[in-house]
Amino acid sequence: MPLSSPLSRRLLLRGLLAGAAGVPLTATAACGDDEDVPVDPNAPVELSVFWWGTEARARLTDDVLALYTRKHPNVTFTKTWQTDQGYFDRLAELTAGDKAPDIFQIDDDHLAEYAARRTLAGLLYYQGARKLETRPMHDSLWRYGYVDGSFVGVPAGGNTQGLVYNRTLLTRHGLPEPTTGMTWEQHIVWAEQVTKKTNVPGTQDPSADYKAFWVWLRQQGKDLYQDRSLGFTVEDVTRWFALWSGARDRRATPAPDVIRAGNTNDVTKQLVVTGGAATSWVWAGQMPDLQKSTTDELGVVAYPGDPSGQWARAETYWSVHSRSRKKDAAVDVINFMLNDPEAVVLLGTDRGLPPNVDLRAKLSETVTDPAVTRSIRFESELATTFGDGPGPPLRGHRTVKSELAKAAENAQSGRAAPARAAEQFVAAASAAIA
């Protein structure tokens, strides 16, 4: 029977979503938690919001919540912000007690962990009823917020892996820029030539970087995680470490002590801006901040290999607490931040590119920072090649990342052969997710 109206299509979609989740078509049951307090839509509502970030992020978030209140005068906010250090310790305290925020920011290191604690409200109903609009997002972006079949994290911004390089250095020495689609071997040969001509190591060694390892695995038909297990073997990790051991032997990468200095999330210490290497392996959305740390012009391309190995990843998510009795209002605020044109302009690219690709295009027309413009253009173009995104990382992902860095640095320094370092990593990673 044809779907004769948008309402019919919405009801069918709600039915499909609810059927897949095995829950009835009610807001309460689909969220799987306490009922919302039934209130008049115009009755006063106070929501608590908790997030981390810089002072600039705090101001932007405060501004967008104030905009929401101007448009919905009955809704006010209790806002709590802090830097990232200690944020998740504080969130654990709040969510374990009776002071849990209605809305809070979370990342993919913690998404599965908090979902397992039943801390995150399921949002399938709201997505199905179009109270939470995800159609303007890339599929692999919003699907990354699903844990065990429940939609628990709404992407606050889109991002993907990016190889940021020093365009000024290459131009000065008449060298070609790297390109999306180069093979891994071609990238290492290119980096070797950069080192020879500029005396600056061509590329940061990414063997300790889980993002690069994950993309490489996906290009081999593997994955970082497969169901509830690791998606790779000791042999895979040995090949990965051996690839970069060979690159170091060819002087395509820096010395081990310099590599270690660049294994950081601090953009001011990335080798592409400190002069330690001509490229750094980062998230593409970090390029504007990297650009602020150098007077040289930077460029960005995809990681080597087939770009379909990359995916749209959320830098941060918004979640609603499972015990919140104001879920309807909380979801409407999140939807507003993602899909209201004024809100999107206010928030800019602080949490990544706007997930709504239509509004992302409009934002690019208003941006004056050329680094932001390049970042938006790069990810928008690359999005046409994205393959299916992986599921969110398993519990223990933070330990997996740190153990990879530890094993890679052992291999880089010669404290362990690639095969031995791979064995150590796989043993530690398996224990972390057990």
N, C-alpha and C positions, 0 to 999 in steps of 0.2 A: 504494500500500500504506500503510495507516495507521501512524502512529508509535505503537507500543504501550507505550513506556516512556520515561522521561526520558533514559535512556542512549541510546536510538535517536535521540531528537531532538538530543542533544548531538553524536552522531556525524555526523548529517546536517549540522548547523551547521558542525562542523569541516570537513567535506568541502566545503561551499559556500565557506567562508572560504579554505580552502587552494586550491580551484579558482580562485577569483577572483585569488588572489595568484600562482598558477602554481607552487606549491611542494608537495612531498610532506607527508604528515601525520606529521611528526616534529618534536619540539621543536627539534632542532638545525637542520634545514633551514628551518623556518618562521622561526626567528630569523635565519637567513642568515649565521651567524658560527660561531666556534669552538664545539666541543661543551662542554657543562657537564662538570665533573669528576664522574664517577659516585660518589656518596657515600651512606652509610647516612643515612636521614632523621634519625637521632638523633646523628650524628657532629658534632663541633664545626665550626662555620662562623663565620668572621669576615668581615663585610661593611664596606666603606668607604662613607660617605655624605657628600656635599658639598652645602651649600646656602647661600643668602644670606638676609639679613633683619636685623631688629632684634634687640636682646638678648632681648626678650620672645619672639620667634619661636624664637630659639636655645634658650631654656628649654623651650618647649612641645615642640619637636622632640626635644630630649634626653629629656624625660619620656615621650613616646610610644614612642621606641625602647627606653627602659628597661622600659616596660610589655611590649613585645614580648618582650624577653629574659626577663622574669618568666614569661611564658606559654610561651616556647620557650627553656629554659635552655641549649640547645646553641648558640644563635645570639648572637653578640656583635658590637659595632660599633666601628669606628674613625671618629670623627665630626670633621668639619672645617666650620667656619662662619666667615663673614665678612660685613661689610656689603656692600651692592650695588655700591659703588664698587670697580672693579677685579676684580669677581667673574669676568666673562667672559674677561678677560685671563688670570687664573689657571686657569680651566677649559680654555682653549685650550692652555696649557702642559701641564697634566696629561694631557689626552686625546691630545696629540701624542706623549707619552712613554710610559713603562712604569708610571706611577703613577696611571693613570686610576681614578677612584672607580667602584665597582660601581653605585651609585645616585647620581644628582645631580639638582638642580633646574634647570629651564630655562624660558624664556619664549617667547612666540610671535614675538618679534623674531629669535630665533636658531634656532627649531625647524627650518626648512627648510635653513638654512645647515649645521647639524650633521648633519642627515639626508643632505645631499649629500656630506658628508665620510665617510659610512658610520660615523659615531661612535655612532649610536643603534641599539640592538638592536630588531629587529622583534618585536612582541608579539602578532601575530595568533593564533598557536597558543594562547597562554595565555588570550586572550580567548575563543577558540572552545571551549577545554577547560574554561572557567569557573574557571580558577585565578586569573583576573583578572576580577572580577565588575563588569560595566558596565551590566547591565540596570536597576539602580535609578537610573541617571543619565538626564538628558535627552539625547536622541539628538544634538542639535546640539552638546552639550558634549563628549562623547567623540569624536565624529567630527572635531572640530576638531584632534585629535591625530594625524590621518592625513596623511602626506606621500607623494605619489606612490604611493598604494595600500597603504602600509605603516603600521601602527599603531605610532608611535614615542614618543608623549608622552601620559602618563596625567594627566588633570586633577587637580590637587591641591585645587582649590576652584572653585566656580562664581561667575560674576559676569555683569553685563550693564550696558549704558549707563544712567546715571541723571541726571536733571536735579534737582539738590539746590537747594532754595530756602529762604529765610528766612521761616518761618511766623510768627514773632513780629512781624516788621516788617509783614507784610501784615495781620495781625490788628489791630495797633495803629492802622493807618490805614483799617480797614474795607474792605480790598481782597480780591477773590476769590483763592483759591489756583489755581495752574495745574493742569491735569488731563491725564491720559493721553488721547491722541486729539485734542488740539488740533492744528490745522494749523500749519504754519510761519508763515503770515501771521497767524493768530490769536495765536500766541505773541508775535510782534513787536508786535502791537496791544496785547496785555496788558502787555508790558514797557514800552511807551511810556506807558501809563496809570500804571504803578508809578513811573516816573521823575517824571511830572508831580505826583503826589500826595505822594511821599516825598522827592524830590530825591536819591534813590539810583537809579542806572541800573538798569533792570529786569532786564537779563540780560547776562552775560558774552558778548562776541562770540566764537562758536566757529569762526570761519572758518579758524583755524589748527589746529583740533583734528581729527585724522584720524578719531576715533570718530564725531563728528557728521557729518563729510563722508561717511563710509562708510554710515551709516544713511540719510542723505538720498539717496545714490546708489541704495541698495537699494530705496528707496521710489519711485524713478524707473524701476525695472526694470533698473538697471545694477549694477555692483559695483566694488569697489576694484581687484580683479584678475580677469582672465578667462583661464583656462588659464595661460599663461606670459607674459601681456601685461597692460598696464593695462586696466581695464574701463571707462574713461571717456575723454572727449575734451576738447580745449581749450574747446569750447563749454560743456560741463558745468561745468567749473571756473569759467568766466567767469560763468555764472549763479549759482553758489554765492557767489563773491566779491561779485557785484552785489547779491545778496539782503542781505548784511550791510552793504554800503556804504549801501544804502537805510535799513537799521535805524539806522545811526550818524547819518544825516542827520535821522532822526526822534527822536534822543536816547534811543532804546530801549536803547542800549549805552553803555559809558563812552568816554572819550577814548582815543586810540591808546596813549598812554604807560601808562595804567591797564590797558588790555587786555593789553599786552605783559607787564606785571608778573604778570598772572594766568595766562599761558601757561606753566604749570609743573606738575610732578608733585608738588610739595611741598604737602601738604594745608594746612599752616599759612599758605600764601600764596594760597590760592584766594580769589577775590573775595567769595564768599558769607560767608566768615568774617572777612575784613579790612574789610568794609563797602564794597568797591569796586563791588559789584553785588548784586542781590537773588537771583541764581541763578548756579550754576556747573555746567559740563558735565563730569561725572566718571564713574567707575565706581560703580555703586550701592553696592558693598561698601565704598567709602571713606566713606560717610556717618557711621558711628560715629566714625571718626577726625576727621572734620570737626566733628562735634558736640563733641568734646573741646576744640576750639579756639575755641568761642564759648559765651556764656551764653544766646544766643537759641535757641529751638527750631527745628530744621530739619525739612523734609519732603522727600520724593522722589517724582518721577513719571517716566514714560518720556520720551524725547526726543519732540519734536513729530512729527506725521504718523502714519501707520499703524504701530502697535507691532509688527506682524509683520515689520517691517524689522529689528528687534533680534533678538539670538540669545544663547544661553548661551555665554559665553566663559570660558576658564580664565585665572585671574590668573597662575598658575604651573603647571608640569607637573613630574611625576617621570619621568625616563628611566633606562634601564639601559644601561650601556656595552656596545657591540657585542663588545668583547673580554673582557668579564667571563666567567669560568668558573664563576660562581655564579648564573647567571640565574634558576634555579628559586627559590632562596632570596631573591634580590632582588625578584622579582615577588611572592612571598608577603608580603614586608614592605610593599610598596606597596599590595597588596590589603588588608592589615590596617589600614593608616592610613586607607583610604577606607571600609571596610565593617565594622570592628569597633566596636560601640556605645561601648565605653569609650574607644577611641582617638579617635573622632569628638568626644566630649565634651571630651577633653583638648585637642585641637587647636583646637576652637571655630571662629571665623571669621577667624583670622589670615591664611589664604591664600585667603579668599573663603568663600562658603557651602559647607557640605559637599556634594560632588557627589551623594552618595546621598540622594535626595529623601526617602526614608522616614526616614532618620536625621536629616535636616535638620529635619523636622517635630518629631521627638522633642527635638532640641536646643533648638528654639524654646520648648519647655515649661519648660526649665531656665534660660533666659537671664534675667538681671535688668536688663540695660542696655536701656532703652526704644529707644535708637537702633538697637541690633542687632535688636531685635524688629521694628521698622519696616522695616529692610532685608530681613530674612528674609521678612516678609509681602509686601512689594512684589515681590521677585523671584519668589516662589512663585506669586503671582497673575499676574504678567506672563508667566511661563513658559507659561501656557495659550494665549498668543497668538503665541508665537515661530514664525517661519517656519523654513525650512531654513537652517541655518547656512552661512556661506561656508567655503571651504577655508582652511587656515592661510596667513598672508602669505608672499609669495615672498621669496627671498633679496634683500637690498637694502631690505627694508621699513623698517629704521631710518632709512636715508637718505631714503626717500620721506616719512616723517613729518617729518623735519627740514626738507626742502625745501618741504613744504606750509606749515610754520610761517614759513619765510623769505618765501615768496611772499605769504602772507596779510598778514604784517606790512608788506611793501612796499605792498600795496593799502590797508591800514588807514591808513598814514602819508601816503598820497598820492604816494609815490615812484614808483609805477607804477599805471596805470589797471587795473581788474579784468581786462580782456582781455590786456594785456601781462603782468601778473603770472601769469595762467593759462598763457600760452605758456611763460614761464620755468619754471614748475613742471612742466608736462608734459614738457618737454625734459629737465629734470634727473631726474625720476622715471623716465622711459624709460631713461635711461643707467644709473640705479642698479640696475635689475632685469635689464639686458641681460646 
